[in-house]
């Protein structure tokens, strides 16, 4: 009823969640589990690169407002049938140089490079419905491959574009 990280049978998933929670509560001396954390992933997770640029008539100092406006433009982009789970800022391009901190730099053009992490809307809805049917409150949800990368890889390895391969029982996830 769950294959490759995707809920196929909502009722069976809810039933199994209740059994798992009951078993955990017994092991914890009947302390109630009120909320759960959800690790999103599955084979429907994919990324779409996006570039937002600004051109100025004269040399302009990049401000927080310009950077935030560029992020908002990226956030406004829609992807039919998909829900944006997260946005990863990759870098800014100013002239021929790349930087992660453009604020305070003078330029006539800036590009923001973003990675939009998307999942099918129907997948999110099925997961949420399973949890509602099990009467389980979601404390928060995370993108599982990002959490694994943040725990396992150093900042330097992530910056260099290291590939993390997570071999699972039903699926293998590769994050770069």
N, C-alpha and C positions, 0 to 999 in steps of 0.2 A: 504493500500500500504506500510505501515511500521508496522511490527508485531514483538513483543518482541525485539525491538531495531534493527531490520534487515530490510533493504529496499528490497521490493519485486517488486514494480512497479517504475522503475526509472523515467519515464516521469511524473507520478502523483506526485511523491515526489518533483521533480524539480518545477512543477507547484505550489504546495502548499508552497514550500519554498519562491517562488517569492511573493505569496499573503501575507505570514506572514511578509516578509521584507517590502513590500509596506505598510502594516498596521502599522508596527513599525515606519517607516519613517514619516508617517502622524502624529503619536503621538509625534514624536520628532521634530515637526515643519519642516518637510521635510529635515531634516539633513540626508545625504546619509549614508547608511551602506555599507562600502567597503569590510569588511572581517568578518568572523564568526569563532567562536570557536566550535569545534566538540567534543562531549562527546561520546567516543566509549564504547561499552558494549555489551548488547544483550546476548542472550542465547549461542552464539558461543564462547564467551570468556571463556577460561579455562587455568589452570596453569599446568606446568610440572616441577617437581623438577629435578635438575641437580647437580651433584657433580663433581668437578674438583680437582684432587689431585696432589701433587708433593712430591716425595721422594728424599732425598739427601743422598749421601754416607757418609757424615760426617755432624756434626751439623753445620747448616747454619743460619745466621741472615736473617730474612724475610725482603725484601726490597719492595719499591713501584713497582719496575720493575717486581718482582715475582707476586705480587698481580694483577697488570695490565695484565700480561701474562695469568694468570688464567682466568680473566674476558674475555679476547679476545678468549681464547679457548672455553669458554661457549658461547660467541656470535657467534662463527663459526658453532655451531651445527645447523643443519637444521631440520625442522619438515614439512614433506610433506603435501602440501595442506593448510598449516598454515603460517601465518606471525607473527613474534615476535613483539608484541606491546611494551613490556617493560621487563626489568629484575630487579627483586628485590633481592638484596643481603640479605641473611638471617643471615649467620654467617660463621665464620671460625672455624675449629676444629684443634687444635694443641695438640697432645697427647690425653688426656682425657678431656681437657679444651676447652670451647667454648668462642670465643671473636669476637668483631666487629672491633678490631684494632690490627691486627697481625704484622704490621710493627715494626721492632726492636726486635722481639722475636726470640730466638734461638731454632731450632728444627731440627729433621731429617725428619719429614713429616708434611704436611699441607693439609687440605681439605677445599675447598670453597664450600659452600652450596648456591645454587641460585634457585630462583623461576622464571621461564620463563613464561610470560603471553602471550598467543597465541590467535589468532582469525583466522577464515577461510579467506583465501586470497580473495575469491569471495565476501565476505561480505564487505571488505574494498574497493574493486573495484566498487561495486554497489553504495556505499555511495559517493565515489569520483566522479563517473560519474553523479550522481544526482546533486551534487554541481556544477560540470562543466556545465551541461545542464542549470542550473539556473543562470549561470554566476556569481557564488558566489566564492570568493577567501577564502581559508582556512587560518586563521591567525595561528592556532595551533590546535592540537587535543590532547585530554587527555583521559585516561581510567577513566570513570565515577565512578566506585566503589572506585578507589584509591583516587580520588579527594574528594569524600564524606567522606571516612575514615580519610583523612588528616584534613578535616574541623571539623569533629564531635569528633573524638577520640583524646585523649592526647597521647603524645609520649610513656608514660608508659603503657597505655592501648594497644597501637599497639605492643609494645615489648612483652607484656604478652600473646598476641594471642587472643585478644578480638574478638568476632564475631559481625559484624555489619550487621543487617538485614534491607534492604531497600525495603519496600512494595510499589510497583508501581501499576499503573492502569492495566498494561498488563503483568508485570513480577515482580518477587521478586528476588532481588540479595542478596546473602550472601557472605560477605568478611570476611576472618579470617586472 
